[in-house]
Amino acid sequence: MPGPHGSPLKSANGFRNILPMTRSERRSQRDKVALEKDRLMKRTGLAARMHRENAPRTSDGLVVPEANAAGFCSDADRFHTDVAGEEFLKRRARYEREQTNYATKREGRVKQEEQRWAALQEEKQQEDAYWSNQREIGVKDKKNKSSVPYDALTLQYAPGLDGERLRLHDDKIRYRAALRSRNLQTKGESRCGYDILNGRDKPDLRLPEEPQPQRELAEHIAKVRAEALSHK
């Protein structure tokens, strides 16, 4: 079968025949621009393949991209007169975007506030439960309770055996203090009836009566003594 112009042909007898080129083909080989374009399209390699795939088919393709190209823009889009409308669309898009951001922030703040109040309520419930438990245990209220049966506000002893014991204990302390003062006066100084330093008369220190158990404490001591004697 005949090959392209200028390429050898295979004959049945084994001869190598070459089909002669036409006059237009010979003239095109002398055209340097066409020859350079043909050589560029026949190059090998990645760059040549990308050039063949992306090269425009006509010279208009250099300034007018095809309809499926990324840079294609129709005349209706390029030549429009509604500039104010386009600016209005941009402003409306910007406004809608801002409103969307505001709504998102508002929802986030509302959620944060709900979580904060929920945490405060939970903390309040835990605090109420803690104090209710402490009231049931009754340990902290003992801090304000006196360790002795004596009211510091009314200056009175508490009613009962504990108050009577404390009263007797304090009376004995005062009695021993008076007895010590009497001994210091009579035995520590001169035995004359006046002060040897200033010559004045000495005050007569009288001893108070020795304190004795009173009321409930006396009855309790008598009862305990009777029980102890009965067991002997």
KALIN-V400988 format. One record per run of one state. SS is the DSSP state (A for helix, B for strand, O for the rest). FROM is the first residue (numbers start at 1). TO is the last residue. If there is no record, write none. Layout:
# KALIN-V400988
SS&FROM&TO, SS&FROM&TO
This chain:
# KALIN-V400988
O&1&7, B&8&10, O&11&15, B&16&18, O&19&22, A&23&30, O&31&31, A&32&41, O&42&45, A&46&54, O&55&58, A&59&62, O&63&74, A&75&78, O&79&82, A&83&137, O&138&139, A&140&144, O&145&149, B&150&151, O&152&155, B&156&157, O&158&160, A&161&187, O&188&193, B&194&194, O&195&200, B&201&201, O&202&214, A&215&230, O&231&232
